[in-house]
Amino acid sequence: MDQTQLDSPKAIYVLSDGTGETAALMLKAALIQFKDPHLKFFRYKNVRNKEQLLSILDHLPIQNGILVHTVVSPNLRDLIKSESKKRDLQSIDLLGPLLENLESFFGREINRPSETAGSLRTVDEKYFQRIAAIEFTVKYDDGKCLEGLDKADIILVGISRTSKTPLSIFLSHKGLKVANIPLVLDQPIPEELFKVDQKKVIGLIIEIDALRRIRKKRLEKFGQDPGGSYASLSHINKEIEYAESLFSKNKRWPVINVTDRALEETAAEIARVASSRLGIKNPFFF
């Protein structure tokens, strides 16, 4: 290779029978290890037949280029391999070896290409939905943001240490946008909560002894006095009574007791309730 070729821009051509997002993400991870200011990146989507493939290859500048592809069809992968060799174009099959090894592992053939081409996009969409849900949930944690509250799938309300934040984050990893609002003794509930679909709102409650135990452990963990009002029985009892009075006034809110329950168990119940009330897909069921 002469100096002109070395100095000319290098190109990566991504070819896919779907959107090319899978190949792009893998390349992004790998390219972190390299520094090339002359790199160009091209993506060719929804390539699912011989004619499309040959048309693209006929117009690719071969010099200083490499073809990276994620194609399900064995026939199309074979064609890419043979055409790349014929054109002296280096190519990398990201998906084929994985599919072949999985086929050997499971002991059966993969689905026909016409049925599965582009199906990886579904995985990508679910991934990005989860990311969006997590970002939303973090933004709407602990009542920090109330504008756009109606965009939440679920809104959790409860006093301090009823697992509002852990439950919200857990559910967001399932793709649900969750907001949570704290109930503070003698403070009014934000008006924005009553402007959203009340079917989205779920109350959380906990038994007094369990809550006292949790709060005392938390204070001790951070080196604070566990004998203060935050963990006192009288104060906790007032908070619980306050929450229960609010829930009794807002009978449309289902109330879930989180006492001594595993996070996953409570999250599953919340998702079940939300699914039955709002018709949203329950992420705990396939």
C-alpha positions as CSV (number, residue, x, y, z in Angstrom):
1,M,0.0,0.0,0.0
2,D,1.5,3.4,-1.0
3,Q,1.5,6.5,1.1
4,T,-1.5,8.0,-0.8
5,Q,-3.7,5.1,0.3
6,L,-2.5,5.4,3.8
7,D,-3.3,9.1,4.0
8,S,-6.7,8.8,2.2
9,P,-9.9,8.5,4.4
10,K,-10.8,5.1,5.6
11,A,-14.5,4.0,5.2
12,I,-16.6,1.5,7.1
13,Y,-19.7,0.3,5.2
14,V,-22.4,-1.2,7.5
15,L,-24.9,-3.4,5.7
16,S,-27.9,-4.9,7.4
17,D,-31.3,-6.5,6.7
18,G,-32.7,-4.3,9.4
19,T,-31.7,-0.9,10.6
20,G,-28.0,-1.6,11.2
21,E,-28.3,-0.5,14.8
22,T,-26.8,-3.7,16.1
23,A,-23.7,-3.4,13.9
24,A,-23.4,0.3,14.7
25,L,-23.4,-0.3,18.5
26,M,-20.8,-3.1,18.2
27,L,-18.6,-0.9,16.0
28,K,-18.9,2.0,18.4
29,A,-17.7,-0.2,21.2
30,A,-14.8,-1.5,19.2
31,L,-13.8,1.8,17.6
32,I,-13.1,3.3,21.1
33,Q,-9.8,1.4,20.9
34,F,-8.8,3.2,17.7
35,K,-8.1,6.8,16.8
36,D,-8.5,7.6,13.1
37,P,-9.4,11.2,12.2
38,H,-10.0,10.2,8.6
39,L,-12.7,7.6,9.2
40,K,-16.0,7.8,7.3
41,F,-19.1,5.8,8.2
42,F,-21.9,4.7,5.8
43,R,-25.0,2.6,6.6
44,Y,-27.1,0.6,4.2
45,K,-30.4,-0.6,5.8
46,N,-33.1,-3.2,4.9
47,V,-31.0,-5.1,2.4
48,R,-32.9,-8.3,1.9
49,N,-32.3,-9.6,-1.6
50,K,-29.6,-10.2,-4.2
51,E,-30.5,-7.2,-6.4
52,Q,-30.3,-4.7,-3.5
53,L,-26.9,-6.2,-2.4
54,L,-25.3,-6.1,-5.8
55,S,-26.5,-2.6,-6.5
56,I,-24.9,-1.4,-3.3
57,L,-21.6,-3.2,-3.9
58,D,-21.4,-1.9,-7.4
59,H,-21.3,1.6,-6.1
60,L,-19.0,1.2,-3.1
61,P,-15.5,2.7,-3.4
62,I,-13.4,-0.4,-2.6
63,Q,-10.1,1.4,-1.8
64,N,-9.5,1.9,2.0
65,G,-13.0,0.5,2.8
66,I,-14.3,-2.4,4.9
67,L,-17.7,-3.9,4.8
68,V,-19.4,-4.9,8.2
69,H,-22.7,-6.7,8.0
70,T,-25.5,-8.2,10.1
71,V,-27.6,-10.3,7.8
72,V,-29.7,-13.2,8.9
73,S,-30.2,-15.0,5.6
74,P,-27.5,-17.7,5.0
75,N,-27.8,-17.3,1.3
76,L,-27.3,-13.6,1.4
77,R,-24.4,-14.0,3.8
78,D,-22.8,-16.4,1.3
79,L,-23.3,-13.9,-1.5
80,I,-21.7,-11.1,0.5
81,K,-18.7,-13.3,1.2
82,S,-18.3,-14.4,-2.5
83,E,-18.9,-10.9,-3.9
84,S,-16.5,-9.3,-1.4
85,K,-13.8,-11.8,-2.3
86,K,-14.4,-11.2,-6.0
87,R,-14.1,-7.4,-5.5
88,D,-11.2,-7.6,-3.2
89,L,-13.2,-6.0,-0.5
90,Q,-12.6,-6.9,3.1
91,S,-15.8,-7.9,4.9
92,I,-16.7,-8.9,8.5
93,D,-19.8,-11.0,9.3
94,L,-20.9,-10.0,12.8
95,L,-24.0,-12.1,12.9
96,G,-23.4,-15.3,10.9
97,P,-20.8,-17.0,13.2
98,L,-23.1,-16.3,16.2
99,L,-26.1,-17.8,14.5
100,E,-24.2,-20.8,13.3
101,N,-22.8,-21.6,16.8
102,L,-26.3,-21.1,18.4
103,E,-27.8,-23.4,15.8
104,S,-25.2,-26.0,16.7
105,F,-25.8,-25.4,20.4
106,F,-29.6,-25.7,20.2
107,G,-29.4,-28.5,17.7
108,R,-31.9,-27.1,15.3
109,E,-32.1,-24.8,12.4
110,I,-32.9,-21.1,12.8
111,N,-36.1,-19.6,11.5
112,R,-36.4,-18.8,7.8
113,P,-34.8,-15.5,6.9
114,S,-38.0,-14.0,5.6
115,E,-39.5,-14.4,9.1
116,T,-36.6,-13.0,11.1
117,A,-34.9,-10.3,9.0
118,G,-34.9,-7.1,10.9
119,S,-36.1,-8.7,14.1
120,L,-33.1,-7.4,15.9
121,R,-34.7,-4.0,15.6
122,T,-37.3,-5.2,18.1
123,V,-34.6,-5.9,20.6
124,D,-33.1,-2.4,19.9
125,E,-36.5,-0.8,20.4
126,K,-37.0,-2.5,23.7
127,Y,-33.5,-1.5,24.8
128,F,-34.1,2.2,23.9
129,Q,-37.5,2.0,25.6
130,R,-35.9,0.9,28.8
131,I,-33.3,3.7,28.6
132,A,-36.1,6.2,28.1
133,A,-38.0,4.8,31.0
134,I,-35.0,4.9,33.3
135,E,-34.2,8.5,32.3
136,F,-37.9,9.4,33.0
137,T,-38.0,7.7,36.3
138,V,-34.8,9.3,37.6
139,K,-36.1,12.7,36.5
140,Y,-39.4,12.1,38.3
141,D,-38.0,10.5,41.5
142,D,-39.2,11.8,44.9
143,G,-41.4,14.5,43.4
144,K,-38.5,16.4,41.9
145,C,-40.4,17.1,38.7
146,L,-44.1,17.5,38.3
147,E,-44.3,19.0,34.8
148,G,-45.3,16.3,32.4
149,L,-46.4,13.9,35.1
150,D,-49.1,12.6,32.9
151,K,-46.5,10.9,30.7
152,A,-45.8,8.4,33.5
153,D,-47.2,4.8,33.2
154,I,-47.3,4.5,37.0
155,I,-47.2,7.0,39.9
156,L,-46.3,5.7,43.3
157,V,-47.2,7.7,46.4
158,G,-46.1,6.9,50.0
159,I,-44.3,8.1,53.1
160,S,-40.5,7.9,53.5
161,R,-38.9,4.4,53.3
162,T,-41.8,2.6,51.7
163,S,-39.4,1.7,48.8
164,K,-40.8,4.2,46.3
165,T,-37.4,4.8,44.6
166,P,-36.2,1.2,44.5
167,L,-39.5,0.1,43.1
168,S,-39.5,2.9,40.6
169,I,-36.0,2.1,39.3
170,F,-36.7,-1.7,39.2
171,L,-39.9,-1.1,37.2
172,S,-38.1,1.3,34.9
173,H,-35.7,-1.4,34.0
174,K,-38.7,-3.3,32.8
175,G,-39.6,-0.4,30.4
176,L,-42.2,1.3,32.6
177,K,-42.0,5.1,33.2
178,V,-42.5,5.5,36.9
179,A,-42.9,8.7,38.9
180,N,-43.0,8.7,42.7
181,I,-44.2,11.4,45.1
182,P,-43.5,11.5,48.8
183,L,-46.3,12.0,51.3
184,V,-45.0,14.4,54.0
185,L,-46.9,14.8,57.2
186,D,-49.2,17.8,57.2
187,Q,-48.1,18.9,53.8
188,P,-50.6,19.0,50.9
189,I,-50.2,16.7,47.9
190,P,-49.1,18.4,44.7
191,E,-52.1,19.5,42.7
192,E,-50.5,18.1,39.6
193,L,-51.2,14.6,40.9
194,F,-54.9,15.1,40.6
195,K,-54.7,16.3,37.0
196,V,-53.5,13.0,35.7
197,D,-55.4,9.8,35.1
198,Q,-56.0,8.6,38.6
199,K,-55.8,4.9,37.4
200,K,-52.0,5.5,37.3
201,V,-51.7,6.3,41.0
202,I,-50.8,3.5,43.4
203,G,-50.3,4.0,47.2
204,L,-47.7,2.3,49.2
205,I,-48.1,1.5,52.9
206,I,-46.0,-0.3,55.5
207,E,-46.6,-1.5,59.1
208,I,-45.3,0.7,61.9
209,D,-42.8,-1.8,63.4
210,A,-41.2,-2.6,60.1
211,L,-40.9,1.0,59.2
212,R,-39.3,1.9,62.5
213,R,-36.8,-0.9,62.0
214,I,-35.9,0.3,58.5
215,R,-35.5,3.9,59.6
216,K,-33.4,3.1,62.6
217,K,-31.0,1.0,60.5
218,R,-30.8,3.8,57.9
219,L,-29.9,6.4,60.6
220,E,-27.3,4.1,62.1
221,K,-25.8,3.4,58.7
222,F,-25.1,7.1,58.2
223,G,-23.9,7.7,61.8
224,Q,-27.0,9.6,62.8
225,D,-29.0,9.4,66.1
226,P,-31.6,6.6,65.7
227,G,-33.5,8.0,68.7
228,G,-34.8,11.1,66.8
229,S,-38.3,11.7,65.7
230,Y,-37.7,10.2,62.3
231,A,-37.6,6.7,63.8
232,S,-39.8,7.3,66.8
233,L,-43.0,5.2,67.1
234,S,-45.2,8.2,67.7
235,H,-43.9,10.1,64.7
236,I,-44.1,7.1,62.4
237,N,-47.6,6.3,63.6
238,K,-48.7,9.9,62.7
239,E,-47.2,9.5,59.3
240,I,-48.9,6.2,58.6
241,E,-52.2,7.6,59.9
242,Y,-51.7,10.6,57.6
243,A,-51.1,8.3,54.6
244,E,-54.0,6.1,55.4
245,S,-56.3,9.1,55.7
246,L,-55.2,10.3,52.2
247,F,-55.7,6.9,50.7
248,S,-59.2,6.7,52.2
249,K,-60.1,10.0,50.7
250,N,-58.8,8.9,47.3
251,K,-60.5,5.5,46.9
252,R,-59.5,5.2,43.3
253,W,-55.9,4.6,44.3
254,P,-55.1,0.9,45.0
255,V,-52.9,0.5,48.1
256,I,-50.1,-2.1,48.3
257,N,-48.6,-3.1,51.6
258,V,-44.8,-3.4,51.2
259,T,-44.1,-4.8,54.7
260,D,-41.4,-7.5,54.6
261,R,-41.9,-8.2,50.9
262,A,-39.2,-8.7,48.4
263,L,-38.8,-5.8,46.0
264,E,-39.4,-8.1,43.0
265,E,-42.7,-9.4,44.5
266,T,-44.0,-5.9,45.2
267,A,-42.9,-4.7,41.7
268,A,-44.7,-7.6,40.1
269,E,-47.9,-6.7,41.9
270,I,-47.6,-3.1,41.0
271,A,-47.2,-4.0,37.3
272,R,-50.1,-6.4,37.5
273,V,-52.4,-3.8,39.0
274,A,-51.3,-1.2,36.5
275,S,-51.8,-3.6,33.6
276,S,-55.4,-4.5,34.7
277,R,-56.3,-0.8,35.3
278,L,-54.7,0.8,32.3
279,G,-54.3,-2.1,29.8
280,I,-50.6,-1.6,29.5
281,K,-48.4,-4.7,28.8
282,N,-47.3,-6.4,32.0
283,P,-43.4,-6.7,31.6
284,F,-43.3,-9.6,34.0
285,F,-45.2,-11.8,31.5
286,F,-43.8,-12.9,28.1
